[in-house]
């Protein structure tokens, strides 16, 4: 019997203009947590999408327990005992936890849907793996961390022995990250093999047994995590010496750019989430707002950017009241925003990079020709400059659709757009 649960040998995958994986080899032992490390666009998610059957490799071979397999689609992967927890969850918001978990594998009794037996099995799996979640709750009513648990339960319900986690901490609070680390260790102790896609070195050191590093689609090496430092891993990832110490000179505060006075903000259910908050942000400074998820951060940012109305208080941008202005008017006054949910509020997945880069100023003279016709040529030229400046790795340059980019490169598109507009104040929500 092979010592490896997974072997991917000489995997090559290309997209138009991009070699995503270049003869990559990955060997994962049974019952280990194996980190797959690399920068944005290194090919990590592509490699695991091939293992899960979402993509087909151009060449190479996959072996499970020493036996070569052909994984044509996710249904084949599921039948082979492979599950994947995606960075962006695949859940139906108005379905219950149980309904989401059994979707596509609904149990029946006398040709009728038997949700009661499904609920019992979900409860049993949840208890076995310490994945506490209400089986009757609607997805839209539970936290992001709990939604991730539902995704994990979906894989366990389908009897997965190999579980791929794609950047699982990207959407979690610090407390939820700690809980996830415990869950990963529990899954390993129960005999599961885990592949952890990440670029967060601290998490690799905390839970991983071994780590494979990819750089620009190529295999760099595999190491035992206990034998290397975070600095060693970082240098393998970027291919140069790195410096962890930050030289941060003291900044002299300038004029007040954003002033919040006695803010009260309610959520969509009418509950007060921000109460009597006052804050001044000065020119040339970075102000951090910390707190456990659900304590008003999202509502505060929504009120500043115009997504939510104020119940009370005032917002001043460079001395001008903006609480009654539209989102566009706030943008035109110099308010930038890198949102927490990039797919919902930051990008249009079906649009190209150039179209997304111009989302906030397409209607201005910068991109309008006669009779209001858009200057797509200039949009593509400007987007090309942003792609080069911010190292956005794309298959077809400015014409690449945003939805086809990796999560990290999608974030780069948003960051590039917002910074290129030279905002007076930039709101940044959970950027890493």
C-alpha positions as CSV (number, residue, x, y, z in Angstrom):
1,X,0.0,0.0,0.0
2,X,1.2,3.5,-0.8
3,X,2.2,5.7,2.1
4,X,0.3,8.6,0.4
5,X,-3.4,9.2,0.5
6,X,-3.0,11.6,-2.4
7,X,-0.4,11.8,-5.2
8,X,-0.6,14.3,-7.9
9,X,2.2,13.8,-10.4
10,X,3.4,16.3,-13.0
11,X,0.1,18.2,-13.1
12,X,0.0,20.8,-15.8
13,X,-2.9,23.2,-16.4
14,X,-3.0,26.1,-18.7
15,X,-5.5,28.9,-19.4
16,X,-5.3,31.3,-22.2
17,X,-2.0,33.2,-21.6
18,X,-1.4,31.6,-18.2
19,X,0.3,28.5,-17.0
20,X,-1.6,27.9,-13.7
21,X,0.2,24.6,-12.8
22,X,3.5,23.6,-14.4
23,X,4.4,20.0,-13.9
24,X,3.4,20.2,-10.2
25,X,3.8,17.2,-7.9
26,X,1.9,16.9,-4.5
27,X,2.2,14.0,-2.1
28,X,-0.1,14.0,1.0
29,X,0.2,11.3,3.6
30,X,-2.8,9.7,5.3
31,X,-4.3,11.4,8.3
32,X,-2.1,14.5,8.1
33,X,-2.9,18.2,7.7
34,X,-1.0,19.2,4.7
35,X,-0.7,22.9,3.9
36,X,-0.5,24.2,0.3
37,X,1.3,27.5,0.5
38,X,1.7,30.2,-2.1
39,X,1.1,33.8,-3.0
40,X,-2.1,34.9,-4.8
41,X,-2.1,33.3,-8.2
42,X,0.5,30.7,-7.4
43,X,-1.8,27.9,-8.6
44,X,-3.0,26.5,-5.3
45,X,-6.7,26.7,-5.9
46,X,-6.3,25.5,-9.5
47,X,-4.4,22.4,-8.3
48,X,-7.1,21.5,-5.7
49,X,-9.9,22.2,-8.2
50,X,-8.3,19.6,-10.4
51,X,-8.2,17.1,-7.5
52,X,-11.9,17.9,-6.8
53,X,-12.9,17.6,-10.5
54,X,-13.8,21.2,-11.1
55,X,-11.0,21.4,-13.7
56,X,-9.3,18.8,-15.8
57,X,-5.6,18.8,-16.0
58,X,-3.9,19.1,-19.4
59,X,-1.4,16.4,-18.4
60,X,-0.3,14.5,-15.3
61,X,-1.8,11.8,-13.1
62,X,-3.7,11.5,-9.8
63,X,-3.4,8.6,-7.4
64,X,-5.5,7.9,-4.4
65,X,-4.1,5.3,-2.0
66,X,-1.7,4.2,-4.8
67,X,-4.4,3.7,-7.4
68,X,-4.6,5.9,-10.4
69,X,-7.9,7.6,-10.8
70,X,-9.6,9.9,-13.3
71,X,-11.6,12.6,-11.7
72,X,-13.9,14.1,-14.4
73,X,-16.2,16.1,-12.2
74,X,-17.0,16.8,-8.5
75,X,-19.5,13.9,-8.4
76,X,-16.7,11.5,-9.2
77,X,-14.5,13.2,-6.5
78,X,-17.3,12.9,-3.9
79,X,-17.7,9.2,-4.8
80,X,-14.0,8.7,-4.2
81,X,-14.2,10.3,-0.8
82,X,-13.0,13.8,-1.6
83,X,-14.8,16.8,-0.2
84,X,-14.0,20.5,-0.6
85,X,-14.9,23.5,1.6
86,X,-14.7,26.4,-0.8
87,X,-13.6,29.9,0.2
88,X,-17.0,31.3,-1.0
89,X,-19.6,29.0,0.4
90,X,-22.0,27.1,-1.8
91,X,-25.1,27.4,0.3
92,X,-28.8,28.3,-0.3
93,X,-29.5,31.2,2.0
94,X,-33.3,30.5,2.5
95,X,-32.8,26.8,3.2
96,X,-32.2,25.3,6.6
97,X,-28.9,23.8,7.7
98,X,-30.2,20.3,7.2
99,X,-31.6,21.0,3.8
100,X,-28.3,22.4,2.6
101,X,-26.3,19.5,3.9
102,X,-28.5,16.9,2.2
103,X,-29.0,18.9,-1.0
104,X,-28.4,16.5,-4.0
105,X,-28.3,13.5,-1.7
106,X,-31.8,13.7,-0.1
107,X,-32.9,10.6,1.8
108,X,-36.3,9.2,0.9
109,X,-38.8,6.9,2.5
110,X,-41.4,5.3,0.3
111,X,-40.4,7.8,-2.4
112,X,-41.0,10.7,-0.1
113,X,-38.3,13.1,1.2
114,X,-37.3,11.9,4.7
115,X,-35.8,15.0,6.3
116,X,-36.3,13.6,9.8
117,X,-33.8,10.8,9.3
118,X,-31.5,13.3,7.6
119,X,-31.8,15.6,10.6
120,X,-30.8,12.8,12.9
121,X,-27.8,11.9,10.9
122,X,-26.7,15.5,10.7
123,X,-27.1,15.9,14.5
124,X,-25.0,12.7,15.0
125,X,-22.2,13.9,12.7
126,X,-22.3,17.3,14.3
127,X,-21.9,15.8,17.8
128,X,-19.1,13.4,16.7
129,X,-16.9,16.2,15.3
130,X,-17.9,18.9,17.7
131,X,-19.4,21.0,14.9
132,X,-22.2,22.6,16.9
133,X,-24.9,24.2,14.6
134,X,-28.7,24.3,14.8
135,X,-29.9,21.8,12.1
136,X,-33.2,23.8,11.7
137,X,-31.7,27.3,11.4
138,X,-31.9,29.1,8.1
139,X,-28.5,29.8,6.6
140,X,-29.3,33.5,6.3
141,X,-29.7,33.6,10.1
142,X,-26.4,32.1,11.2
143,X,-22.9,33.5,11.4
144,X,-20.2,33.1,8.7
145,X,-18.3,30.7,11.0
146,X,-21.4,28.6,11.5
147,X,-22.0,28.6,7.7
148,X,-18.5,27.2,7.3
149,X,-19.4,24.4,9.7
150,X,-22.3,23.6,7.5
151,X,-19.9,23.2,4.5
152,X,-17.7,20.9,6.6
153,X,-20.8,18.9,7.6
154,X,-21.7,18.6,3.9
155,X,-18.4,16.8,3.2
156,X,-18.8,14.5,6.2
157,X,-22.4,13.7,5.4
158,X,-21.0,12.4,2.0
159,X,-18.4,10.3,3.8
160,X,-15.3,12.3,2.7
161,X,-12.0,11.0,3.9
162,X,-10.0,13.7,2.2
163,X,-11.2,17.3,2.8
164,X,-9.8,20.3,1.0
165,X,-10.1,23.7,2.7
166,X,-9.6,26.7,0.4
167,X,-8.4,29.7,2.3
168,X,-10.8,28.8,5.1
169,X,-9.9,31.7,7.5
170,X,-10.3,34.5,4.9
171,X,-13.9,35.2,6.1
172,X,-13.6,34.4,9.8
173,X,-13.1,36.5,12.9
174,X,-10.1,35.7,15.2
175,X,-12.3,33.7,17.5
176,X,-13.8,31.7,14.7
177,X,-10.2,31.0,13.4
178,X,-9.3,29.6,16.7
179,X,-12.4,27.4,16.6
180,X,-11.5,26.2,13.1
181,X,-8.0,25.2,14.2
182,X,-9.6,23.0,16.9
183,X,-11.9,21.5,14.3
184,X,-9.1,20.7,11.9
185,X,-7.2,18.9,14.6
186,X,-10.3,17.0,15.5
187,X,-10.9,15.9,11.9
188,X,-7.3,14.6,11.8
189,X,-7.7,12.7,15.0
190,X,-10.8,11.0,13.5
191,X,-8.7,9.7,10.6
192,X,-9.4,12.4,8.0
193,X,-6.7,13.7,5.6
194,X,-6.7,17.5,5.3
195,X,-5.3,19.7,2.6
196,X,-5.2,23.4,3.7
197,X,-4.8,26.0,1.0
198,X,-3.5,29.2,2.7
199,X,-0.9,31.9,2.6
200,X,-1.0,32.5,6.4
201,X,2.2,31.3,7.9
202,X,1.0,31.4,11.5
203,X,-1.9,29.0,10.8
204,X,0.5,26.6,9.0
205,X,2.8,26.5,12.0
206,X,-0.1,26.0,14.3
207,X,-1.9,23.0,12.7
208,X,0.0,21.6,9.7
209,X,2.2,18.6,9.7
210,X,3.9,19.2,6.3
211,X,3.7,22.0,3.8
212,X,4.1,22.1,0.0
213,X,5.0,25.5,-1.5
214,X,4.0,26.7,-5.0
215,X,5.4,29.8,-6.7
216,X,3.9,31.1,-10.0
217,X,2.5,27.7,-10.8
218,X,5.7,25.7,-10.1
219,X,6.5,23.3,-7.4
220,X,9.2,24.7,-5.0
221,X,9.4,22.0,-2.3
222,X,7.8,20.1,0.6
223,X,8.9,20.5,4.2
224,X,8.1,19.2,7.7
225,X,6.6,22.2,9.4
226,X,8.3,21.5,12.7
227,X,11.7,21.8,11.0
228,X,11.2,25.3,9.5
229,X,10.4,28.8,10.7
230,X,7.8,31.2,9.4
231,X,10.7,33.1,7.8
232,X,11.8,30.0,5.9
233,X,8.3,29.4,4.6
234,X,8.0,33.0,3.5
235,X,11.2,32.9,1.6
236,X,10.2,29.7,-0.2
237,X,6.9,31.4,-1.1
238,X,8.3,34.6,-2.5
239,X,11.7,33.5,-3.7
240,X,13.7,36.2,-1.9
241,X,14.8,37.2,1.6
242,X,12.0,38.7,3.7
243,X,12.0,41.0,6.7
244,X,9.4,40.5,9.3
245,X,10.3,43.6,11.4
246,X,8.3,46.7,10.4
247,X,9.9,50.1,10.6
248,X,6.9,52.3,11.4
249,X,7.9,55.9,12.1
250,X,5.6,58.1,14.2
251,X,3.1,59.9,12.0
252,X,2.1,63.5,12.7
253,X,-1.7,63.8,12.5
254,X,-3.0,66.3,10.0
255,X,-6.4,67.8,9.6
256,X,-9.6,65.9,10.5
257,X,-10.8,64.2,7.3
258,X,-13.6,62.0,8.6
259,X,-15.6,63.0,11.7
260,X,-18.3,60.8,13.2
261,X,-20.5,62.3,15.9
262,X,-22.9,60.4,18.1
263,X,-23.8,57.8,15.5
264,X,-26.6,55.4,16.0
265,X,-27.1,52.7,13.3
266,X,-29.7,49.9,13.1
267,X,-29.3,46.6,11.2
268,X,-31.8,45.3,8.7
269,X,-33.9,43.8,11.5
270,X,-34.2,47.2,13.3
271,X,-31.8,46.4,16.1
272,X,-29.4,49.0,17.2
273,X,-25.8,47.9,16.4
274,X,-23.9,51.2,16.8
275,X,-24.8,53.4,19.7
276,X,-23.5,56.9,20.4
277,X,-20.2,56.4,18.6
278,X,-17.9,59.4,17.9
279,X,-14.6,59.3,16.1
280,X,-12.2,61.6,14.3
281,X,-9.9,60.3,11.6
282,X,-7.0,62.6,10.7
283,X,-5.1,63.1,7.4
284,X,-2.1,60.7,7.2
285,X,-3.1,58.2,9.8
286,X,-4.5,54.6,9.8
287,X,-7.2,54.0,12.4
288,X,-8.1,50.4,13.2
289,X,-11.5,49.4,14.5
290,X,-11.5,46.0,16.3
291,X,-14.2,43.8,17.7
292,X,-15.7,40.3,17.5
293,X,-17.9,39.8,14.4
294,X,-21.5,41.0,14.9
295,X,-20.7,43.9,17.2
296,X,-21.5,46.7,14.8
297,X,-18.5,47.0,12.6
298,X,-20.4,46.1,9.4
299,X,-23.2,48.5,10.3
300,X,-20.8,51.3,11.0
301,X,-19.0,50.9,7.7
302,X,-22.4,50.6,5.9
303,X,-23.5,53.9,7.4
304,X,-20.2,55.7,6.4
305,X,-20.3,54.4,2.9
306,X,-24.1,55.0,2.4
307,X,-25.3,51.4,2.4
308,X,-27.3,51.9,5.6
309,X,-29.1,55.0,6.9
310,X,-28.3,56.7,10.2
311,X,-30.8,56.7,13.0
312,X,-29.0,59.5,14.7
313,X,-25.8,61.5,14.5
314,X,-23.7,63.0,11.7
315,X,-20.9,62.1,9.3
316,X,-18.5,64.8,8.0
317,X,-16.0,64.2,5.2
318,X,-13.4,67.0,5.1
319,X,-15.8,69.2,6.9
320,X,-18.8,68.5,4.7
321,X,-21.9,66.6,6.0
322,X,-22.5,63.4,3.9
323,X,-25.0,61.4,5.9
324,X,-27.8,62.5,3.5
325,X,-25.8,62.0,0.3
326,X,-26.0,59.0,-2.1
327,X,-23.3,56.5,-2.4
328,X,-22.2,58.0,-5.7
329,X,-22.1,61.5,-4.2
330,X,-19.9,60.2,-1.3
331,X,-17.5,58.6,-3.8
332,X,-17.3,61.9,-5.8
333,X,-16.3,63.7,-2.6
334,X,-13.4,61.3,-2.1
335,X,-14.7,58.4,-0.1
336,X,-13.2,55.0,-1.1
337,X,-14.3,51.6,0.0
338,X,-12.7,48.1,0.0
339,X,-15.7,46.1,1.2
340,X,-15.7,43.0,3.4
341,X,-17.7,40.9,0.9
342,X,-15.9,41.5,-2.4
343,X,-18.2,39.4,-4.5
344,X,-21.4,41.1,-3.2
345,X,-20.2,44.7,-3.0
346,X,-16.8,45.0,-4.7
347,X,-17.0,43.3,-8.1
348,X,-19.3,42.2,-10.9
349,X,-18.0,38.7,-11.6
350,X,-19.3,38.7,-15.2
351,X,-17.6,41.9,-16.0
352,X,-14.0,42.2,-17.2
353,X,-11.1,43.6,-15.1
354,X,-11.3,46.8,-17.2
355,X,-15.1,47.2,-16.6
356,X,-14.7,46.5,-12.9
357,X,-11.8,49.0,-12.7
358,X,-14.1,51.7,-14.2
359,X,-17.2,50.9,-12.1
360,X,-16.9,54.1,-10.1
361,X,-16.1,56.6,-12.8
362,X,-17.3,55.1,-16.1
363,X,-19.9,57.9,-16.4
364,X,-17.3,60.7,-16.1
365,X,-15.3,62.5,-18.8
366,X,-12.5,60.0,-18.2
367,X,-14.3,57.3,-20.2
368,X,-17.0,59.1,-22.1
369,X,-16.7,59.9,-25.8
370,X,-19.3,61.8,-27.9
371,X,-22.9,61.1,-27.3
372,X,-22.1,59.3,-24.0
373,X,-20.4,56.3,-25.7
374,X,-17.9,54.6,-23.4
375,X,-14.3,54.6,-24.4
376,X,-13.5,50.9,-23.9
377,X,-10.1,51.3,-25.4
378,X,-9.0,53.7,-22.7
379,X,-10.7,51.6,-20.1
380,X,-8.6,48.6,-21.2
381,X,-5.4,50.7,-21.4
382,X,-5.9,52.1,-17.8
383,X,-6.8,48.6,-16.5
384,X,-3.6,47.2,-18.1
385,X,-1.5,49.7,-16.2
386,X,-3.3,48.7,-12.9
387,X,-2.7,45.0,-13.7
388,X,1.1,45.7,-14.1
389,X,1.3,48.0,-11.1
390,X,-0.6,45.7,-8.7
391,X,0.6,42.4,-10.2
392,X,-2.9,41.2,-11.0
393,X,-2.4,37.7,-12.5
394,X,-5.0,37.2,-15.2
395,X,-5.4,34.9,-18.2
396,X,-6.4,37.5,-20.8
397,X,-5.2,40.8,-19.3
398,X,-7.8,43.5,-19.0
399,X,-10.3,41.4,-20.8
400,X,-10.3,38.7,-18.2
401,X,-13.6,38.3,-16.3
402,X,-13.3,39.1,-12.6
403,X,-15.2,35.9,-11.7
404,X,-12.4,33.8,-13.2
405,X,-9.7,35.3,-11.0
406,X,-8.4,33.8,-7.8
407,X,-9.8,35.4,-4.6
408,X,-6.5,37.2,-4.0
409,X,-6.4,38.6,-7.5
410,X,-10.0,39.7,-7.2
411,X,-9.0,41.6,-4.1
412,X,-6.1,43.2,-6.0
413,X,-8.6,44.5,-8.6
414,X,-10.6,46.2,-5.9
415,X,-7.6,47.6,-4.2
416,X,-6.1,48.9,-7.5
417,X,-9.4,50.6,-8.4
418,X,-9.9,52.3,-5.1
419,X,-6.3,53.5,-4.8
420,X,-6.2,54.7,-8.4
421,X,-9.1,57.1,-7.6
422,X,-6.9,58.8,-5.0
423,X,-9.6,58.9,-2.2
424,X,-9.4,61.3,0.6
425,X,-10.6,58.6,3.0
426,X,-10.4,54.9,2.3
427,X,-12.6,52.5,4.2
428,X,-11.0,49.0,4.4
429,X,-13.0,46.1,5.8
430,X,-11.3,42.8,6.6
431,X,-8.8,43.2,3.7
432,X,-6.8,40.0,4.4
